[in-house]
Amino acid sequence: MTILRQGGVIRLLALSSLLFLPATTGAQQRAPIVERLAKTYGLDSFGQIEAIRYTFSAQAPGLDLFRSWTWEPKTDQVTYEGKDQSGKPVKVAYLRSQIGSQSAEVKDDIDPGFLNDNYWLILPFHVAWDTSATVDDEGMQKLPLGTGSAQKVAVKYPSDGGYSPGDTWELYVGTDGRIQEMAYHGGGPAKFEVLATWTDYKKAGPLLLSMDHRGTHNGDPLRVSFLNVAVKLVGSNTWMDAQ
């Protein structure tokens, strides 16, 4: 994933270029934890979601970022409100299926930002959808940040797939089926590591979401959080706030 800021890019996690596609018949057999994890977060009810809105916030040394999104999964339409690379306010709506016809700003800055922020919000769903990744249940392991242990689930992308081939996510899942912490290791030659907690869980309609992630990016302090999260269900005009 990428976190964009004026004058450059802070890259936090990598992600598959194939998004939002459910597993198809004939896909490789995957560890049972994949389905259990996704169901804990509400995957079985995802078809009820007409739209989801949220503000992504990231704070790190030299970075204070806010980006607001409305995503309509059934049409893959994205509405963005934030700032461009020069710091000017921007609001734009686009269909991801027509990304090739969009401006360079949308293709190179805004849509990569959307992918990054969406992965942080609903990572368990992407683990289920991104069937090119292998998933291994490695049993109980020590937490990378906190005390105690949790069930370690390793998600690894192939050397020829994703934006950054060979990336690995390690998810530490508690007995309640929720992610407690995450470790990300970039597949490239340079050191690239993110460690983060998953806390402040809330329900937005049928979805379970973690609103606060605190940890480090290559050893530097990092906090990623979500504000103003709400969903709109199919057939309804009312937004349901996360609570």
N, C-alpha and C positions, 0 to 999 in steps of 0.2 A: 504494500500500500504506500501511498505517498501523502505527505502533508505539505501543502503548498504555502509559501509565504512570499512576501515582497522580496525580490532580489535573489530568489533561489528556491530550492526544493529540499525539504527534510523528508526523507523516505523512512517510513516506519516498518511496514510489512509489505510483502509481495502478495500477489493474488492471481488467481487463474483468469485468463482472458475470456473464458466461457463462464457466464454468470446466469443465475436465475433459471437454470434448466433442471427439472427433476430427473432423478435416475431413470433410465430407460431399461426396457427388457433386454437382457443380454449383457448388462453391465457387470463388471467383475464383482465377485462375492466380497463383501466387506464385513469388517468386524461388527458384531451385534451392538457394540457401544455407540456406533454412528447413529443408528435409528433411535436408540434409547435417549441419547443426548439431544437429538433434534426434537423428539417428542416432548421432552421436558420443557423445552422453550416454546412449544406450541405449533410445531410444524404441521400437525394434522389439521389445524384450524387456519393455516395460512391462506387457504383459498377463500376465506371469508373477508380478507383484507382488500378493501377498495383503494385505500390510500394510507400512507403513513408519513407523518411529518416529524422533524426533529432538528435540533441545533447541535452541531458537533463543536466541542470546545477542546482545544489542546494548549497546554502550557508547558514550556520547557525553556531552558536558558536561551534568551533572545527570541522567544516565540510566545505570542498571545493571540490565538486564532479562534474565530467563530465563523461557522458556515451553517446556513439554514437550508434545509431540503424538504421538498414534498415529493414523494415517489409513489406512482401508481403502478403496482406490479403487473396488473393484467395488460396494460398497454406499454409498460416500460417507459412511461413519460416521467421526466424529471424536471422539477422547478427549483432553481437555485437562487438564493439571496445571500449576498456577501460582498466581497471586494475583489477587484481585479489585481493584477500584479503591481499596478501603480498605486493601489490603495483607494481607488474610486469605487463608489457603490455600484453594484451590478445586480440586476434581476433578469433571469433568462429561463425560458422553458423549452425543452427539446425532447424528441423521441430518440431513444438510444438506438433504435433500428435504423435511424437515418443520420447517424453520427458522421458519416462521410461527407454529408452536405452542410455540416455546421461550420462555424467560424473556427479559426485556429485556436482562439481562446477557449472555446467549448471543448474541442478535441484534445488540446494539449494541457489545459489547466483544470477546467471545471469538471469534465467527466472523470479524469483520474482522481480528483478530489472526492467525487461522489462514490467511486468504487471503494476508496480507502475508508470513508466514513461509514458506508453501508456494511462493509466487512466487520468493522469494530462493533456495529450495532447488532447484527444478526449472524455472527460467525458460526454458531452451531448449524444454521441452515445451509450455509455455504459449504461446510464440511460434508453435509449430506448430498448437496447438489453437485459438487465438483468431483465427479466420479473418476477423473484422471489421477487423483491423489490416492495414495495408499494410506490406510489407517491401521495402526497396530495398538492393541491394548497391552500395555506393558506392566500392568498390575500396580500395586501400591508402591509409591515412591515419595521421597522427601520433597516438600514444597520448596521451590527455588527462592522464595522471598520470606514466607512466614514460617512458623513452627508447625510441626506435625506432618502428616502424610496425606496423600490423596491418590486416586486412581489416575495413572498417567496414560494419556492417549496421544500417540505421536502421529501427526498428519504430515506426509511428505509428498512434495510434487516431483514429477519425473524431471530428468535432466533436459528434456526437450519441451517442457510445458510451462505455462504461466509467464508472468511478466519477468520473473527472476527464477530461472530453472534451478531445481534442487533445494528450494526453501523448505524449511521444516517448522511446524508449529507443534508445541507440546502443551497439551491442555491437561490441567490437574482438576479432576472431577470429584466432588464430595459424595458422601453416601446419599444425599438428597438429589443427586443427578445434576447438580449445578456446577459450572466451572468456578473454581476458587481462585486459580491463578493461571497464567499463561506465560510460556517462554517461546520466543521466536528467534530462529537462527537463519540468517540469510545464506543462500546457496553460493554466492559469489566469493571471490578470493579475499575481499576485504572483510574485516570484522564488522558484523552487523547483527546486533542483538537487542531485543526488546523483552523486558520482564515486566509483567503487570498483574495487578490484582483484579478480580471481578467482584465488585461489591455494590451495595445500594440497589438491590433488586426490586423492580416494580412490575406491575401488570398493566399493559396497554391493550385493552380489549382481551383477546385470548392469548396474546403474546407475553412471554416472560423475558424481561430485558434487564441487563446490568447497566446502571447509569454512571458508574464511577470506576475508573481504572487508574491506579497509581503504581509507579514503578520507575524503571530506568530505561534509557535509550543509549546503548553503548556506555553505560555507567553514569550518564547524566540524568538528573531528575526529570521525570515525565509524568504528566497527568492528562488523561483523556476522559472527558465526561460528556453527558448528554443532557440537554435542557429542552423544555417545551415539547416533550414527546407525546404524541397522540396518534390514534388510528381512527379511520372511518371504515365501517363495515359496508359490505355490498348492500345496496338498497336503502342506505341511510344517509342523511345529510348532516348528521351530528358527529362532531369529533369527540372521541373518548380519550380523556387525558390519562397518562400513566399515573398510577397511584399504588 
